[in-house]
Amino acid sequence: MSGILYLKTSMIENDIPRLRIGNKVMISGVIYTARDAAHKRLVELIDQGKELPFDARNQIIYYVGPSPARPGNPIGSCGPTTSYRMDVYTPQLLSKGLKAHRER
């Protein structure tokens, strides 16, 4: 696949200068998922001066929402969700070193 940048989350800080608007990327590694309730809890922890449940430095959060779980499953399928609910929380998470977030 030509024209695609292959990135590893462990190296994302080094790769950011190469990124340009419109780039297509393939990302491998750990990507956290969260939506508005999780973002709110993370920012509340920051406001209280407490540690986050993960080190946000050089990490990626993908804005995702689950569908209802089928019987016997803990969670249903997950897919992208709109970003406007998370916009208010983004600056504080970026201040903790978050390097990327994926919105729809």
trRosetta pair geometry for C-beta under 8 A, 3 or more apart (Angstrom, degrees):
i j d omega theta_ij theta_ji phi_ij phi_ji
1 4 4.7 13 120 10 114 134
1 26 7.9 98 75 -31 144 134
3 24 6.2 54 127 40 91 114
4 24 4.8 -57 -109 100 77 103
4 25 6.7 141 -169 -112 76 23
4 26 5.6 42 163 -13 123 102
5 15 7.2 137 161 -170 128 121
5 18 6.6 155 -132 119 146 123
5 19 7.1 -135 54 -96 167 73
5 23 5.6 3 5 176 123 125
5 24 7.2 155 19 86 74 51
5 25 4.7 -30 69 -108 93 81
5 26 7.4 -173 88 26 46 67
6 25 7.5 156 -90 -161 21 68
6 26 5.1 -17 -112 65 69 103
6 28 7.5 8 -174 1 88 106
7 11 6.9 -146 -166 78 73 95
7 12 6.2 63 172 -102 122 71
7 15 4.9 139 -123 146 110 173
7 25 5.5 -1 6 -170 118 119
7 26 7.1 163 27 80 69 49
7 27 5.0 -22 75 -107 100 73
7 28 7.5 172 91 24 50 66
8 11 4.6 58 69 22 97 103
8 12 7.3 -125 93 -49 47 67
8 15 8.0 146 41 -28 59 141
8 27 7.5 141 -105 -159 18 62
8 28 5.5 -31 -109 71 69 87
8 29 5.0 98 -171 -39 68 128
9 12 5.4 -10 -150 -36 42 116
9 27 6.3 68 -58 179 82 105
9 28 7.2 -123 -7 96 84 41
9 29 3.1 -146 23 94 103 137
9 30 5.5 -123 78 53 157 61
9 31 6.3 -158 -79 -67 142 71
9 58 7.6 122 166 144 73 88
9 59 7.1 27 -177 -133 116 50
9 60 5.9 -109 -123 7 111 114
10 29 5.6 -163 -17 -123 79 148
10 58 7.8 48 -147 140 30 129
11 14 4.9 -48 179 41 85 115
11 15 5.8 81 122 -24 90 106
12 15 5.6 -67 -145 42 35 109
12 16 6.5 55 158 -47 70 91
12 27 8.0 23 -92 -137 108 114
12 58 5.6 151 58 -171 106 83
12 59 8.0 129 39 -99 149 10
12 60 6.7 175 -94 -46 164 105
12 99 5.0 138 120 100 127 152
12 100 6.4 -112 -175 -4 141 122
13 16 6.1 -32 -153 -1 31 116
13 58 5.0 -60 -38 -114 109 108
13 99 6.0 -119 -79 -104 70 148
14 17 7.8 -55 175 21 38 99
15 18 5.5 -60 -168 35 60 115
15 19 6.8 66 141 -38 82 98
16 19 5.8 -49 -156 14 41 117
16 99 6.5 -118 -68 -173 132 114
16 100 7.9 -163 -97 -60 105 106
19 23 5.4 -124 -150 30 70 152
19 25 7.4 -22 -114 -62 107 135
20 23 5.2 112 58 -40 68 108
27 31 6.6 84 117 -66 128 129
27 60 7.0 -6 173 20 157 172
30 59 7.4 -47 104 -135 103 94
31 60 4.8 -38 -129 87 84 112
31 61 7.6 146 -179 -112 73 18
31 62 5.3 45 154 -19 118 116
31 102 7.9 11 -170 2 130 129
32 54 6.6 179 -84 65 142 160
32 59 6.1 28 2 166 118 124
32 60 6.8 168 30 88 75 53
32 61 4.9 -34 82 -105 100 70
32 62 7.1 173 87 19 45 74
33 61 7.1 131 -111 -163 19 67
33 62 5.0 -33 -103 68 74 93
33 63 7.8 130 -155 -118 68 6
33 64 4.2 -29 -160 35 115 130
33 78 6.7 18 -175 173 159 152
34 38 3.6 -119 -155 89 106 141
34 39 5.8 131 135 -50 123 74
34 42 7.5 22 -173 -21 164 133
34 61 5.4 -35 32 -163 107 118
34 62 7.9 124 24 66 59 49
34 63 7.1 -45 79 -111 59 49
34 64 7.3 78 30 39 18 80
34 86 7.9 114 108 -110 95 133
35 38 6.0 93 49 21 47 103
35 39 7.1 -88 129 -7 26 101
35 63 6.1 84 -105 -162 65 73
35 64 6.4 -108 -56 72 94 41
35 65 5.2 57 -75 -81 149 79
35 81 5.5 19 -115 55 117 154
35 85 7.1 25 174 88 84 131
35 86 7.2 -117 -165 -62 45 114
36 39 5.6 -57 -142 38 32 112
36 40 6.2 36 159 -23 67 104
36 85 3.9 -55 -80 139 130 124
36 86 5.8 -132 -91 -68 68 71
36 89 7.8 156 -140 0 61 137
37 40 5.7 -52 -151 32 30 114
37 41 6.6 29 152 -17 63 104
38 41 5.7 -54 -150 36 34 110
38 42 6.4 35 152 -20 66 105
39 42 5.7 -54 -148 35 32 113
39 43 6.4 27 156 -14 66 107
39 85 7.8 145 45 123 139 85
39 86 4.9 156 -46 -129 170 89
39 89 4.0 139 162 78 114 165
39 90 8.0 -22 -155 -58 134 55
39 93 7.2 -69 -143 -44 91 138
40 43 6.0 -59 -149 40 29 107
40 44 6.3 34 152 -23 64 106
40 89 6.6 -111 -74 -79 44 139
41 44 5.5 -52 -147 34 32 115
41 45 6.6 36 153 -20 64 101
42 45 5.8 -53 -156 32 33 112
42 46 6.6 33 148 -18 65 103
42 52 5.9 27 -146 -128 91 108
42 53 8.0 -95 -103 18 86 91
42 89 7.0 88 71 -177 104 131
42 92 8.0 159 117 104 93 114
42 93 6.4 36 123 -90 136 106
43 46 5.3 -48 -148 35 39 115
43 47 6.2 41 152 -20 67 104
43 89 4.8 -121 -45 -135 136 99
43 92 5.0 90 -122 77 96 149
43 93 7.2 -73 -75 -49 86 85
44 47 5.6 -53 -146 37 31 113
44 48 6.3 23 155 -12 64 110
45 48 5.8 -63 -146 43 29 106
45 50 4.4 -89 -163 74 81 106
45 51 7.1 -51 170 83 123 26
45 52 5.7 129 104 -93 143 58
45 53 7.9 -146 -71 -22 173 75
46 49 7.7 38 177 -70 31 24
46 50 7.6 -88 -62 53 20 67
46 52 7.1 9 -64 -66 83 99
46 92 5.3 150 91 168 162 123
46 93 7.9 -133 -43 -77 152 53
46 96 6.6 -110 -104 -58 126 129
47 92 7.9 -27 -52 -147 81 154
52 55 7.2 139 74 -92 111 24
52 56 5.7 34 64 -30 164 104
52 96 6.7 80 -22 180 143 157
54 59 7.0 89 127 -88 119 167
55 59 7.2 149 101 -35 63 127
55 97 7.7 -22 164 75 77 138
56 59 5.3 -106 -158 34 43 124
56 93 6.1 -140 -159 -165 150 79
56 96 4.1 51 67 116 140 113
56 97 5.1 136 103 65 84 88
56 98 4.7 -48 173 -61 108 80
57 96 7.1 -108 -59 145 63 68
57 97 3.3 -25 -103 134 63 154
57 98 7.8 -91 -95 -57 20 33
57 99 7.9 50 179 -33 41 97
58 97 6.2 -34 -18 157 54 108
58 99 5.2 21 -133 -21 38 131
59 97 7.4 72 16 111 84 91
59 98 5.8 -53 67 -122 84 67
59 99 6.6 143 49 20 29 88
59 100 7.9 -129 116 43 38 73
60 98 7.7 114 -99 -166 25 84
60 99 6.6 -50 -71 70 69 87
60 100 4.4 -14 -112 74 91 101
60 101 6.8 167 -162 -87 63 36
60 102 6.9 40 176 -20 108 97
61 93 7.2 -32 3 164 145 152
61 98 6.5 -23 -4 -150 107 130
61 100 7.7 -179 29 99 56 58
61 101 4.8 -10 65 -116 88 89
61 102 7.4 -152 100 22 48 73
62 80 7.5 -88 172 -105 95 77
62 101 7.5 173 -85 -161 26 58
62 102 4.5 -5 -121 48 71 119
63 80 6.4 54 88 -156 82 70
63 81 5.2 -111 144 62 94 84
63 82 7.5 -74 134 94 140 15
63 83 5.5 -168 -13 -95 173 76
63 86 5.9 -129 -107 -3 124 152
63 101 6.7 57 -35 172 96 100
63 102 6.2 -145 15 87 79 65
63 103 5.2 30 21 -106 139 61
63 104 6.9 -93 82 -22 120 81
64 78 4.8 33 170 172 124 113
64 79 6.6 161 -149 83 84 17
64 80 6.3 -61 -103 -101 64 33
64 81 6.1 125 -148 1 13 98
65 78 6.9 169 84 -150 27 73
65 79 6.7 -29 61 65 73 66
65 80 7.8 19 20 131 82 18
65 81 3.9 83 -14 -63 110 131
66 69 7.5 -1 158 -56 128 78
66 75 5.1 -86 -140 -169 147 101
66 76 5.2 125 172 56 94 83
66 77 7.2 152 -154 84 65 35
66 78 5.0 -41 -96 -94 66 79
67 76 3.8 -95 82 114 74 137
67 77 4.9 12 29 56 118 81
67 78 7.4 -152 4 -80 75 32
67 79 7.3 36 -32 8 101 104
68 76 5.0 72 86 -36 26 146
69 73 4.5 -155 -170 89 102 91
69 74 6.2 -121 -120 117 153 15
69 75 5.2 -102 -85 -135 110 9
69 76 4.5 -139 -81 -47 41 75
70 73 4.9 53 58 18 78 124
70 76 6.6 110 -17 -105 68 85
73 76 6.8 101 103 -82 130 47
75 78 7.1 8 148 -53 122 101
80 102 7.4 -91 -119 128 109 104
80 103 7.6 104 -168 -178 111 33
80 104 4.4 131 147 -85 124 98
81 85 7.9 -32 135 35 117 122
81 104 6.5 -130 100 -28 17 126
82 85 7.0 93 94 3 87 92
82 103 7.2 33 -168 -171 37 98
82 104 5.3 -68 -97 41 47 129
83 86 5.4 -71 -164 47 65 106
83 87 6.2 87 140 -55 87 85
83 101 7.7 116 -130 129 123 118
83 103 3.3 -11 -58 -136 135 132
83 104 6.4 -166 -24 28 88 76
84 87 5.5 -26 -152 -9 40 121
85 88 8.0 -54 173 18 35 99
86 89 5.4 -69 -166 46 62 108
86 90 6.1 82 139 -53 86 92
86 101 7.4 -153 127 170 142 149
86 103 7.5 -155 56 -97 127 111
87 90 5.7 -37 -150 1 34 120
89 92 6.1 -66 -169 43 56 107
89 93 6.1 46 143 -18 85 112
90 93 5.8 -66 -146 41 33 107
90 94 6.0 32 160 -20 71 108
90 101 6.6 -113 -124 20 106 158
91 94 5.7 -56 -145 38 30 111
91 95 6.4 34 154 -24 64 104
92 95 5.5 -50 -150 31 34 115
92 96 7.0 30 151 -16 62 102
93 96 5.7 -56 -156 35 38 109
93 98 4.4 14 146 0 91 147
93 101 7.6 72 100 -60 138 132
94 97 7.8 163 -175 22 34 8
94 98 5.2 -82 -93 61 42 98
98 101 6.7 26 155 -50 127 98
